[in-house]
Amino acid sequence: MQIFHRSFNTISKASIVGLVLLLVAIGAAATAMFRSPYATRATEPITQPVPFSHKHHVNGLGVDCRYCHTTVETAAFADIPPIETCMSCHSQIWVDSPMLEPVRRSFRTGEPLEWVRVHDLPDFVYFDHSIHVNKGVGCVTCHGQVDQMPLTWQQNSLYMEWCLECHRQPEAFVRPRDKVFDMTWQPPRDQLALGRKLVKDYKIRSLTDCTTCHR
């Protein structure tokens, strides 16, 4: 005796196919969300206690990265400038600007400004600015065109796969050391040829072992 109508076979197959497609769609949507700026904060301007413009200071005034980020060539942390660095200029220009009152108040009271970190890696990730800078990795490579940012944002996802793209093929990304802080430098048409030479000259290794960053 046949309990179910023959059409149930078609319905069952269609249901299984539909379920599989639904699971695939959910997985694709979750992956897209995981990689989206909503999850990574990439390209999202970060609100700071003072709206500092890299575009104005770097592109407009020609301030070198190292004037503020003084330890970028010698330490793991690139350093956030002390308030005295800001006041070396702003004790003489824009001295009455309401926008800069938090800077002046910090200078008067000695209470530091609480800047919000833009590139905030997880605690289980070790990153050293100095080794990258001294191996010819430009600021733009990781931070994007900061000199064009009126407010600062994280340009890239900072996911491990993004880091590994450079670690696996450093010749595609490195530049001459004297161009590391040059925001306008463009890779030549024969970047790979230049990169292979720099990899050899700077003794760059393709480090993809877990312990390179996870210590």
RANORRA-V10519 format. One record per residue. RES is the residue in one letter. SS is DSSP state (helix for helix, strand for strand, loop for the rest). OMEGA is omega in degrees with one decimal (999 if undefined). D_CENTER is the distance of its C-alpha to the mean C-alpha in Angstrom with 1 decimal. Layout:
# RANORRA-V10519
res: [RES/RES]
ss: [SS/SS]
omega: [OMEGA/OMEGA]
d_center: [D_CENTER/D_CENTER]
This chain:
# RANORRA-V10519
res: [M/Q/I/F/H/R/S/F/N/T/I/S/K/A/S/I/V/G/L/V/L/L/L/V/A/I/G/A/A/A/T/A/M/F/R/S/P/Y/A/T/R/A/T/E/P/I/T/Q/P/V/P/F/S/H/K/H/H/V/N/G/L/G/V/D/C/R/Y/C/H/T/T/V/E/T/A/A/F/A/D/I/P/P/I/E/T/C/M/S/C/H/S/Q/I/W/V/D/S/P/M/L/E/P/V/R/R/S/F/R/T/G/E/P/L/E/W/V/R/V/H/D/L/P/D/F/V/Y/F/D/H/S/I/H/V/N/K/G/V/G/C/V/T/C/H/G/Q/V/D/Q/M/P/L/T/W/Q/Q/N/S/L/Y/M/E/W/C/L/E/C/H/R/Q/P/E/A/F/V/R/P/R/D/K/V/F/D/M/T/W/Q/P/P/R/D/Q/L/A/L/G/R/K/L/V/K/D/Y/K/I/R/S/L/T/D/C/T/T/C/H/R]
ss: [loop/loop/loop/loop/loop/loop/helix/helix/helix/helix/helix/helix/helix/helix/helix/helix/helix/helix/helix/helix/helix/helix/helix/helix/helix/helix/helix/helix/helix/helix/helix/helix/helix/helix/helix/loop/helix/helix/helix/helix/loop/strand/loop/loop/loop/loop/loop/loop/loop/loop/loop/loop/loop/helix/helix/helix/helix/helix/helix/helix/loop/loop/loop/loop/helix/helix/helix/helix/loop/loop/loop/loop/loop/loop/loop/loop/loop/loop/loop/loop/loop/loop/helix/helix/helix/helix/helix/helix/helix/helix/loop/loop/loop/loop/loop/loop/loop/helix/helix/helix/helix/helix/helix/helix/helix/helix/helix/helix/helix/loop/loop/loop/loop/loop/loop/loop/loop/loop/loop/loop/loop/loop/loop/loop/loop/loop/loop/loop/helix/helix/helix/helix/helix/helix/loop/loop/loop/loop/helix/helix/helix/helix/helix/loop/loop/helix/helix/helix/loop/loop/loop/loop/loop/strand/loop/loop/loop/loop/loop/helix/helix/helix/helix/helix/helix/helix/helix/helix/loop/helix/helix/helix/loop/loop/loop/loop/helix/helix/helix/loop/loop/loop/loop/loop/loop/loop/loop/loop/loop/loop/helix/helix/helix/helix/helix/helix/helix/helix/helix/helix/helix/loop/loop/loop/loop/loop/loop/loop/loop/helix/helix/helix/loop/loop/loop]
omega: [-178.9/-177.0/-177.2/177.1/-178.4/-180.0/179.2/176.7/178.5/179.9/-179.7/179.3/179.8/179.3/179.3/178.4/179.6/179.3/178.4/179.4/178.1/178.8/176.8/-179.6/178.6/178.3/179.4/179.6/179.2/178.1/178.8/178.4/-179.4/-178.2/-174.9/175.3/177.8/-179.6/-174.7/-175.0/179.6/179.9/179.1/179.4/-176.8/179.2/-178.3/177.9/173.7/-177.7/-178.0/-179.0/172.5/-179.6/-179.7/-173.7/-175.6/-176.7/-177.1/-174.9/177.8/178.7/179.3/179.9/-173.3/177.6/178.5/-177.9/-165.4/-174.8/-173.0/-179.2/-172.1/-174.6/179.1/-178.0/-175.7/177.3/171.6/-173.3/174.1/-176.5/178.3/177.6/177.8/-175.0/175.9/174.5/-169.8/166.6/-178.1/179.4/-177.3/-173.8/-179.3/-177.6/177.2/-179.1/-176.8/179.5/176.5/177.9/-179.8/179.2/178.0/179.5/-179.2/-171.5/-176.1/178.2/-173.8/172.5/179.6/178.4/177.3/-179.7/179.3/178.7/-173.1/179.9/176.0/-177.7/-178.1/179.7/176.4/177.8/-179.3/179.2/-170.9/-177.4/178.9/179.8/-176.8/174.2/174.8/175.5/-176.4/177.3/-176.4/-176.2/-178.4/-171.3/-178.1/-176.6/-175.5/-178.6/177.4/-176.6/175.1/168.0/-172.6/175.1/176.2/-173.4/-173.6/-173.9/-173.9/175.7/-176.6/-179.3/177.9/177.0/-176.8/177.9/178.7/-178.3/179.7/-177.6/-176.5/-178.6/179.9/-172.4/-174.1/-179.6/175.8/-176.6/-178.5/177.4/-176.8/-176.5/179.2/-175.1/-177.2/-177.3/177.9/178.7/179.0/179.7/177.7/-178.0/-178.1/177.1/177.0/-178.9/179.5/178.2/-179.3/176.8/178.5/-177.0/-176.5/179.2/180.0/176.9/176.2/-174.0/179.7/178.1/-177.0/-175.3/176.2/-177.7/-178.1/-174.8/999]
d_center: [67.3/64.0/62.1/59.2/59.6/58.4/55.8/53.9/52.9/51.1/49.6/48.4/46.8/45.1/43.9/42.4/40.7/39.5/38.1/36.3/34.8/33.8/32.1/30.2/29.3/28.1/26.0/24.5/23.8/22.2/19.9/19.0/18.4/16.2/13.9/14.2/12.1/14.8/13.8/10.0/9.8/7.7/9.4/11.3/12.3/12.6/16.2/17.0/20.5/20.6/18.9/17.5/16.9/14.9/16.7/20.0/19.5/17.7/19.1/22.3/23.3/21.8/20.4/18.7/15.4/17.7/20.0/17.9/15.6/18.7/18.0/15.0/17.6/19.6/17.8/15.2/14.0/13.2/15.6/15.9/18.9/22.2/24.0/26.5/24.0/23.7/27.5/28.3/27.9/28.4/31.7/33.0/31.2/30.6/32.5/33.7/30.6/30.4/26.7/26.5/29.0/26.5/25.7/29.5/30.3/27.8/29.5/32.9/32.5/30.2/28.2/24.4/22.1/20.0/16.5/14.2/11.0/7.9/5.6/8.7/9.3/12.9/15.7/16.7/13.8/14.4/11.9/13.5/12.2/15.7/16.4/13.5/14.5/18.1/17.8/16.7/13.0/12.1/9.6/9.2/8.6/5.0/4.6/7.2/10.6/10.3/14.1/14.7/13.2/16.1/14.1/10.5/8.1/4.7/5.0/4.6/6.6/5.8/9.5/11.7/13.0/9.8/10.0/13.7/13.8/13.2/15.3/18.1/18.3/17.0/19.6/17.8/14.8/16.3/18.0/20.7/19.9/21.4/18.9/15.7/15.6/17.2/15.1/17.9/18.4/18.8/19.4/23.1/24.9/25.7/22.1/23.1/26.2/24.4/21.7/24.5/26.2/23.2/22.6/26.3/26.5/23.5/24.6/21.3/21.8/20.2/19.4/19.0/21.1/20.0/20.9/18.4/15.7/18.0/20.6]
